[in-house]
Amino acid sequence: MHIISFKTLREYAEIHADCQEALSNWYKLCSKAKWSNLVEVQKVFPKAEAVGNFTVFNIKGNKYRLIVSIDYEGQLIYIKYILTHAEYDKEEWKNDPYF
């Protein structure tokens, strides 16, 4: 999978240093993956779930939520949001027109 964009992860980790290693590990695993559906994603990330048109990953023991859009055919992951659990629970991100 090609991830767009690593810069987003790096910039978030600069602000939230405690998740840097977890985001880096997520990136490494996803970069090597060749998934064709959510079931295959869940073999690597069992708690990943579909929410609307997005896939949500728990990061650092569910302290953070990484929300992405996955194009399985094109083998692309688009990072949409990285939120703390509290920010995620506010559900404001669900106003995204692609949700």
C-alpha positions in Angstrom: 0.0 0.0 0.0 1.1 3.5 -0.7 0.3 5.9 2.1 -0.6 9.5 1.5 1.0 11.1 3.4 3.7 10.2 5.8 4.2 13.9 6.4 0.8 14.0 8.2 1.9 11.3 10.6 5.3 12.9 11.2 3.7 16.3 11.9 1.1 14.8 14.3 3.9 12.9 16.2 5.8 16.1 16.6 2.9 17.5 18.6 1.9 14.2 20.3 5.3 12.6 20.9 3.9 9.6 22.8 2.4 8.2 19.7 5.4 8.5 17.4 6.5 4.9 17.7 3.0 3.6 17.3 2.4 5.7 14.1 5.8 4.6 12.7 5.0 1.0 13.3 1.6 1.4 11.7 3.2 3.0 8.7 5.8 0.3 8.3 3.2 -2.5 8.4 0.8 -0.8 6.0 3.5 0.1 3.6 4.3 -3.6 3.1 0.7 -4.7 2.9 -1.3 -5.7 -0.2 -4.8 -5.8 1.2 -7.9 -6.3 -0.9 -10.6 -5.8 1.8 -11.2 -4.9 5.4 -11.0 -8.6 6.5 -7.4 -8.7 5.4 -6.7 -5.4 7.2 -8.2 -7.0 10.4 -5.8 -9.9 10.2 -3.0 -7.4 10.9 -5.0 -4.9 12.9 -7.9 -6.9 14.6 -9.6 -3.8 16.0 -9.6 -1.8 12.7 -13.2 -1.1 11.8 -15.2 0.5 9.0 -17.0 3.7 10.0 -18.9 5.1 7.1 -16.5 5.2 4.1 -13.5 5.3 6.3 -11.3 2.7 8.1 -10.5 3.6 11.8 -7.4 2.3 13.5 -6.8 2.4 17.2 -3.3 3.8 17.9 -1.4 3.5 21.2 -3.9 1.4 23.1 -6.9 3.3 21.8 -5.5 6.7 23.0 -5.5 7.9 19.4 -7.7 7.2 16.3 -6.3 7.2 12.8 -9.0 7.6 10.2 -8.1 6.7 6.7 -9.7 6.1 3.3 -8.4 2.9 1.6 -8.5 2.4 -2.1 -7.9 -1.4 -2.3 -7.8 -1.5 -6.1 -5.2 1.3 -6.3 -3.4 0.1 -3.2 -3.6 3.5 -1.7 -4.2 4.7 1.9 -5.3 8.3 2.3 -4.8 9.7 5.8 -7.8 11.8 6.6 -7.6 12.5 10.4 -5.5 11.6 13.4 -7.5 12.4 16.6 -7.3 11.8 20.3 -9.9 9.5 21.6 -11.8 12.4 23.1 -11.7 14.3 19.7 -13.0 11.2 17.9 -15.9 10.9 20.4 -17.1 14.4 19.5 -17.9 13.0 16.0 -17.3 16.3 14.3 -15.1 14.5 11.8 -18.2 12.7 10.6 -19.2 15.9 8.8 -16.7 15.1 6.2 -18.5 15.0 2.8 -16.9 11.6 2.0 -18.2 10.0 5.2 
